[in-house]
Amino acid sequence: MSIRRDDYGFFGPGSPTWKVWVSPTALIGFQRAVVLEHFDPFLAAAVADSAGIYTDPTGRLDRTLAYFLTVAVADGRTAVEAADELMRVHAKAKGVEPISGSRYSANNPDAQLWIHVTGWHSVLKCYERYGPGPLSPDEEARYWAESRIAAELQTCKPSDVPASRDEVRQYFADVRNKLCTSEHADRAMHYLLWTPRDRGVRLWLGSRILAPAAIATLPKWMRHMGKFDQPAAVDAAITPIAQATVRALSLNNYRPMLAVARRLVPHTAEILAQHLSAGPPALPQTVTPAEARERLVNA
């Protein structure tokens, strides 16, 4: 199925979202996001109870990254279909968080907001550090505005999504006293950073290549809390190495990156390949999520 049947989706050519989410740095940003998400005890409990990252780590991580990329680059109808399917899957993820004894739901708006902000922020952070560098002020403002548009597909309120770098900092400051570690969180974070070899050589090697770069972008308090800090010398050394690797993966219209992605995250790679090779859609314009949903209903 083509990911660009009807239109350019929510953002379109030249958008900062297309630029940031298609970069090889998104792989580093994705690992960063899925690790730090576990500081939310409710999310950590949901992941532990579903056990998907342990029973099928490649499939679970591939599907998650594929969803984010679909929302970023696919046509509106495809993005809405993917979001609706994710909501149905998350509707089954309910249980009790063992630290507080409170119930959790994967579709809870606060949980959805946390996942959304950490994902969009992490991918941008790694793009700035290891990719082409910071966006222009106008591009950055547009990036966060586009992040709010993407949030319309989730249960959180788009108006709650930070609309600037300062608002992102304030969001993390506001939620910091709600974050913690636990046995569930520690196990998951370390598993995602350094996946065991028995889960497959590709994931074992890939996680270890990405981990130093992902950790280097995290604040010290998170690194200490998560028990995965690394020396400042590693932070300094990994930056030029990661930058050179990203440049190499970006050559020839991202062909090297596609080759790597097909080995690590094949479903995501297929979406990326379609994005890079797709011609103009039937209507060469962007749409809103509401317009895309109406188109889906009337299809």
Secondary structure by P-SEA (a helix, b strand, c coil): cccccccccccccccaaaaaaaccaaaaaaaaaaaaccccaaaaaaaaaaccccccaaaaaaaaaaaaaaaacccaaaaaaaaaaaaaaacccccccccccbbbbcccaaaaaaaaaaaaaaaaaaaaacccccccaaaaaaaaaaaaaaacccccccccccccaaaaaaaaaaacccccccaaaaaaaaaaacccccccaaaaaaaaaaaaaaaaaccaaaaaaacccccaaaaaaaaaaaaaaaaaaacccaaaaaaaaaaccaaaaaaaaaaaccccccccccccaaaaaaaaaac
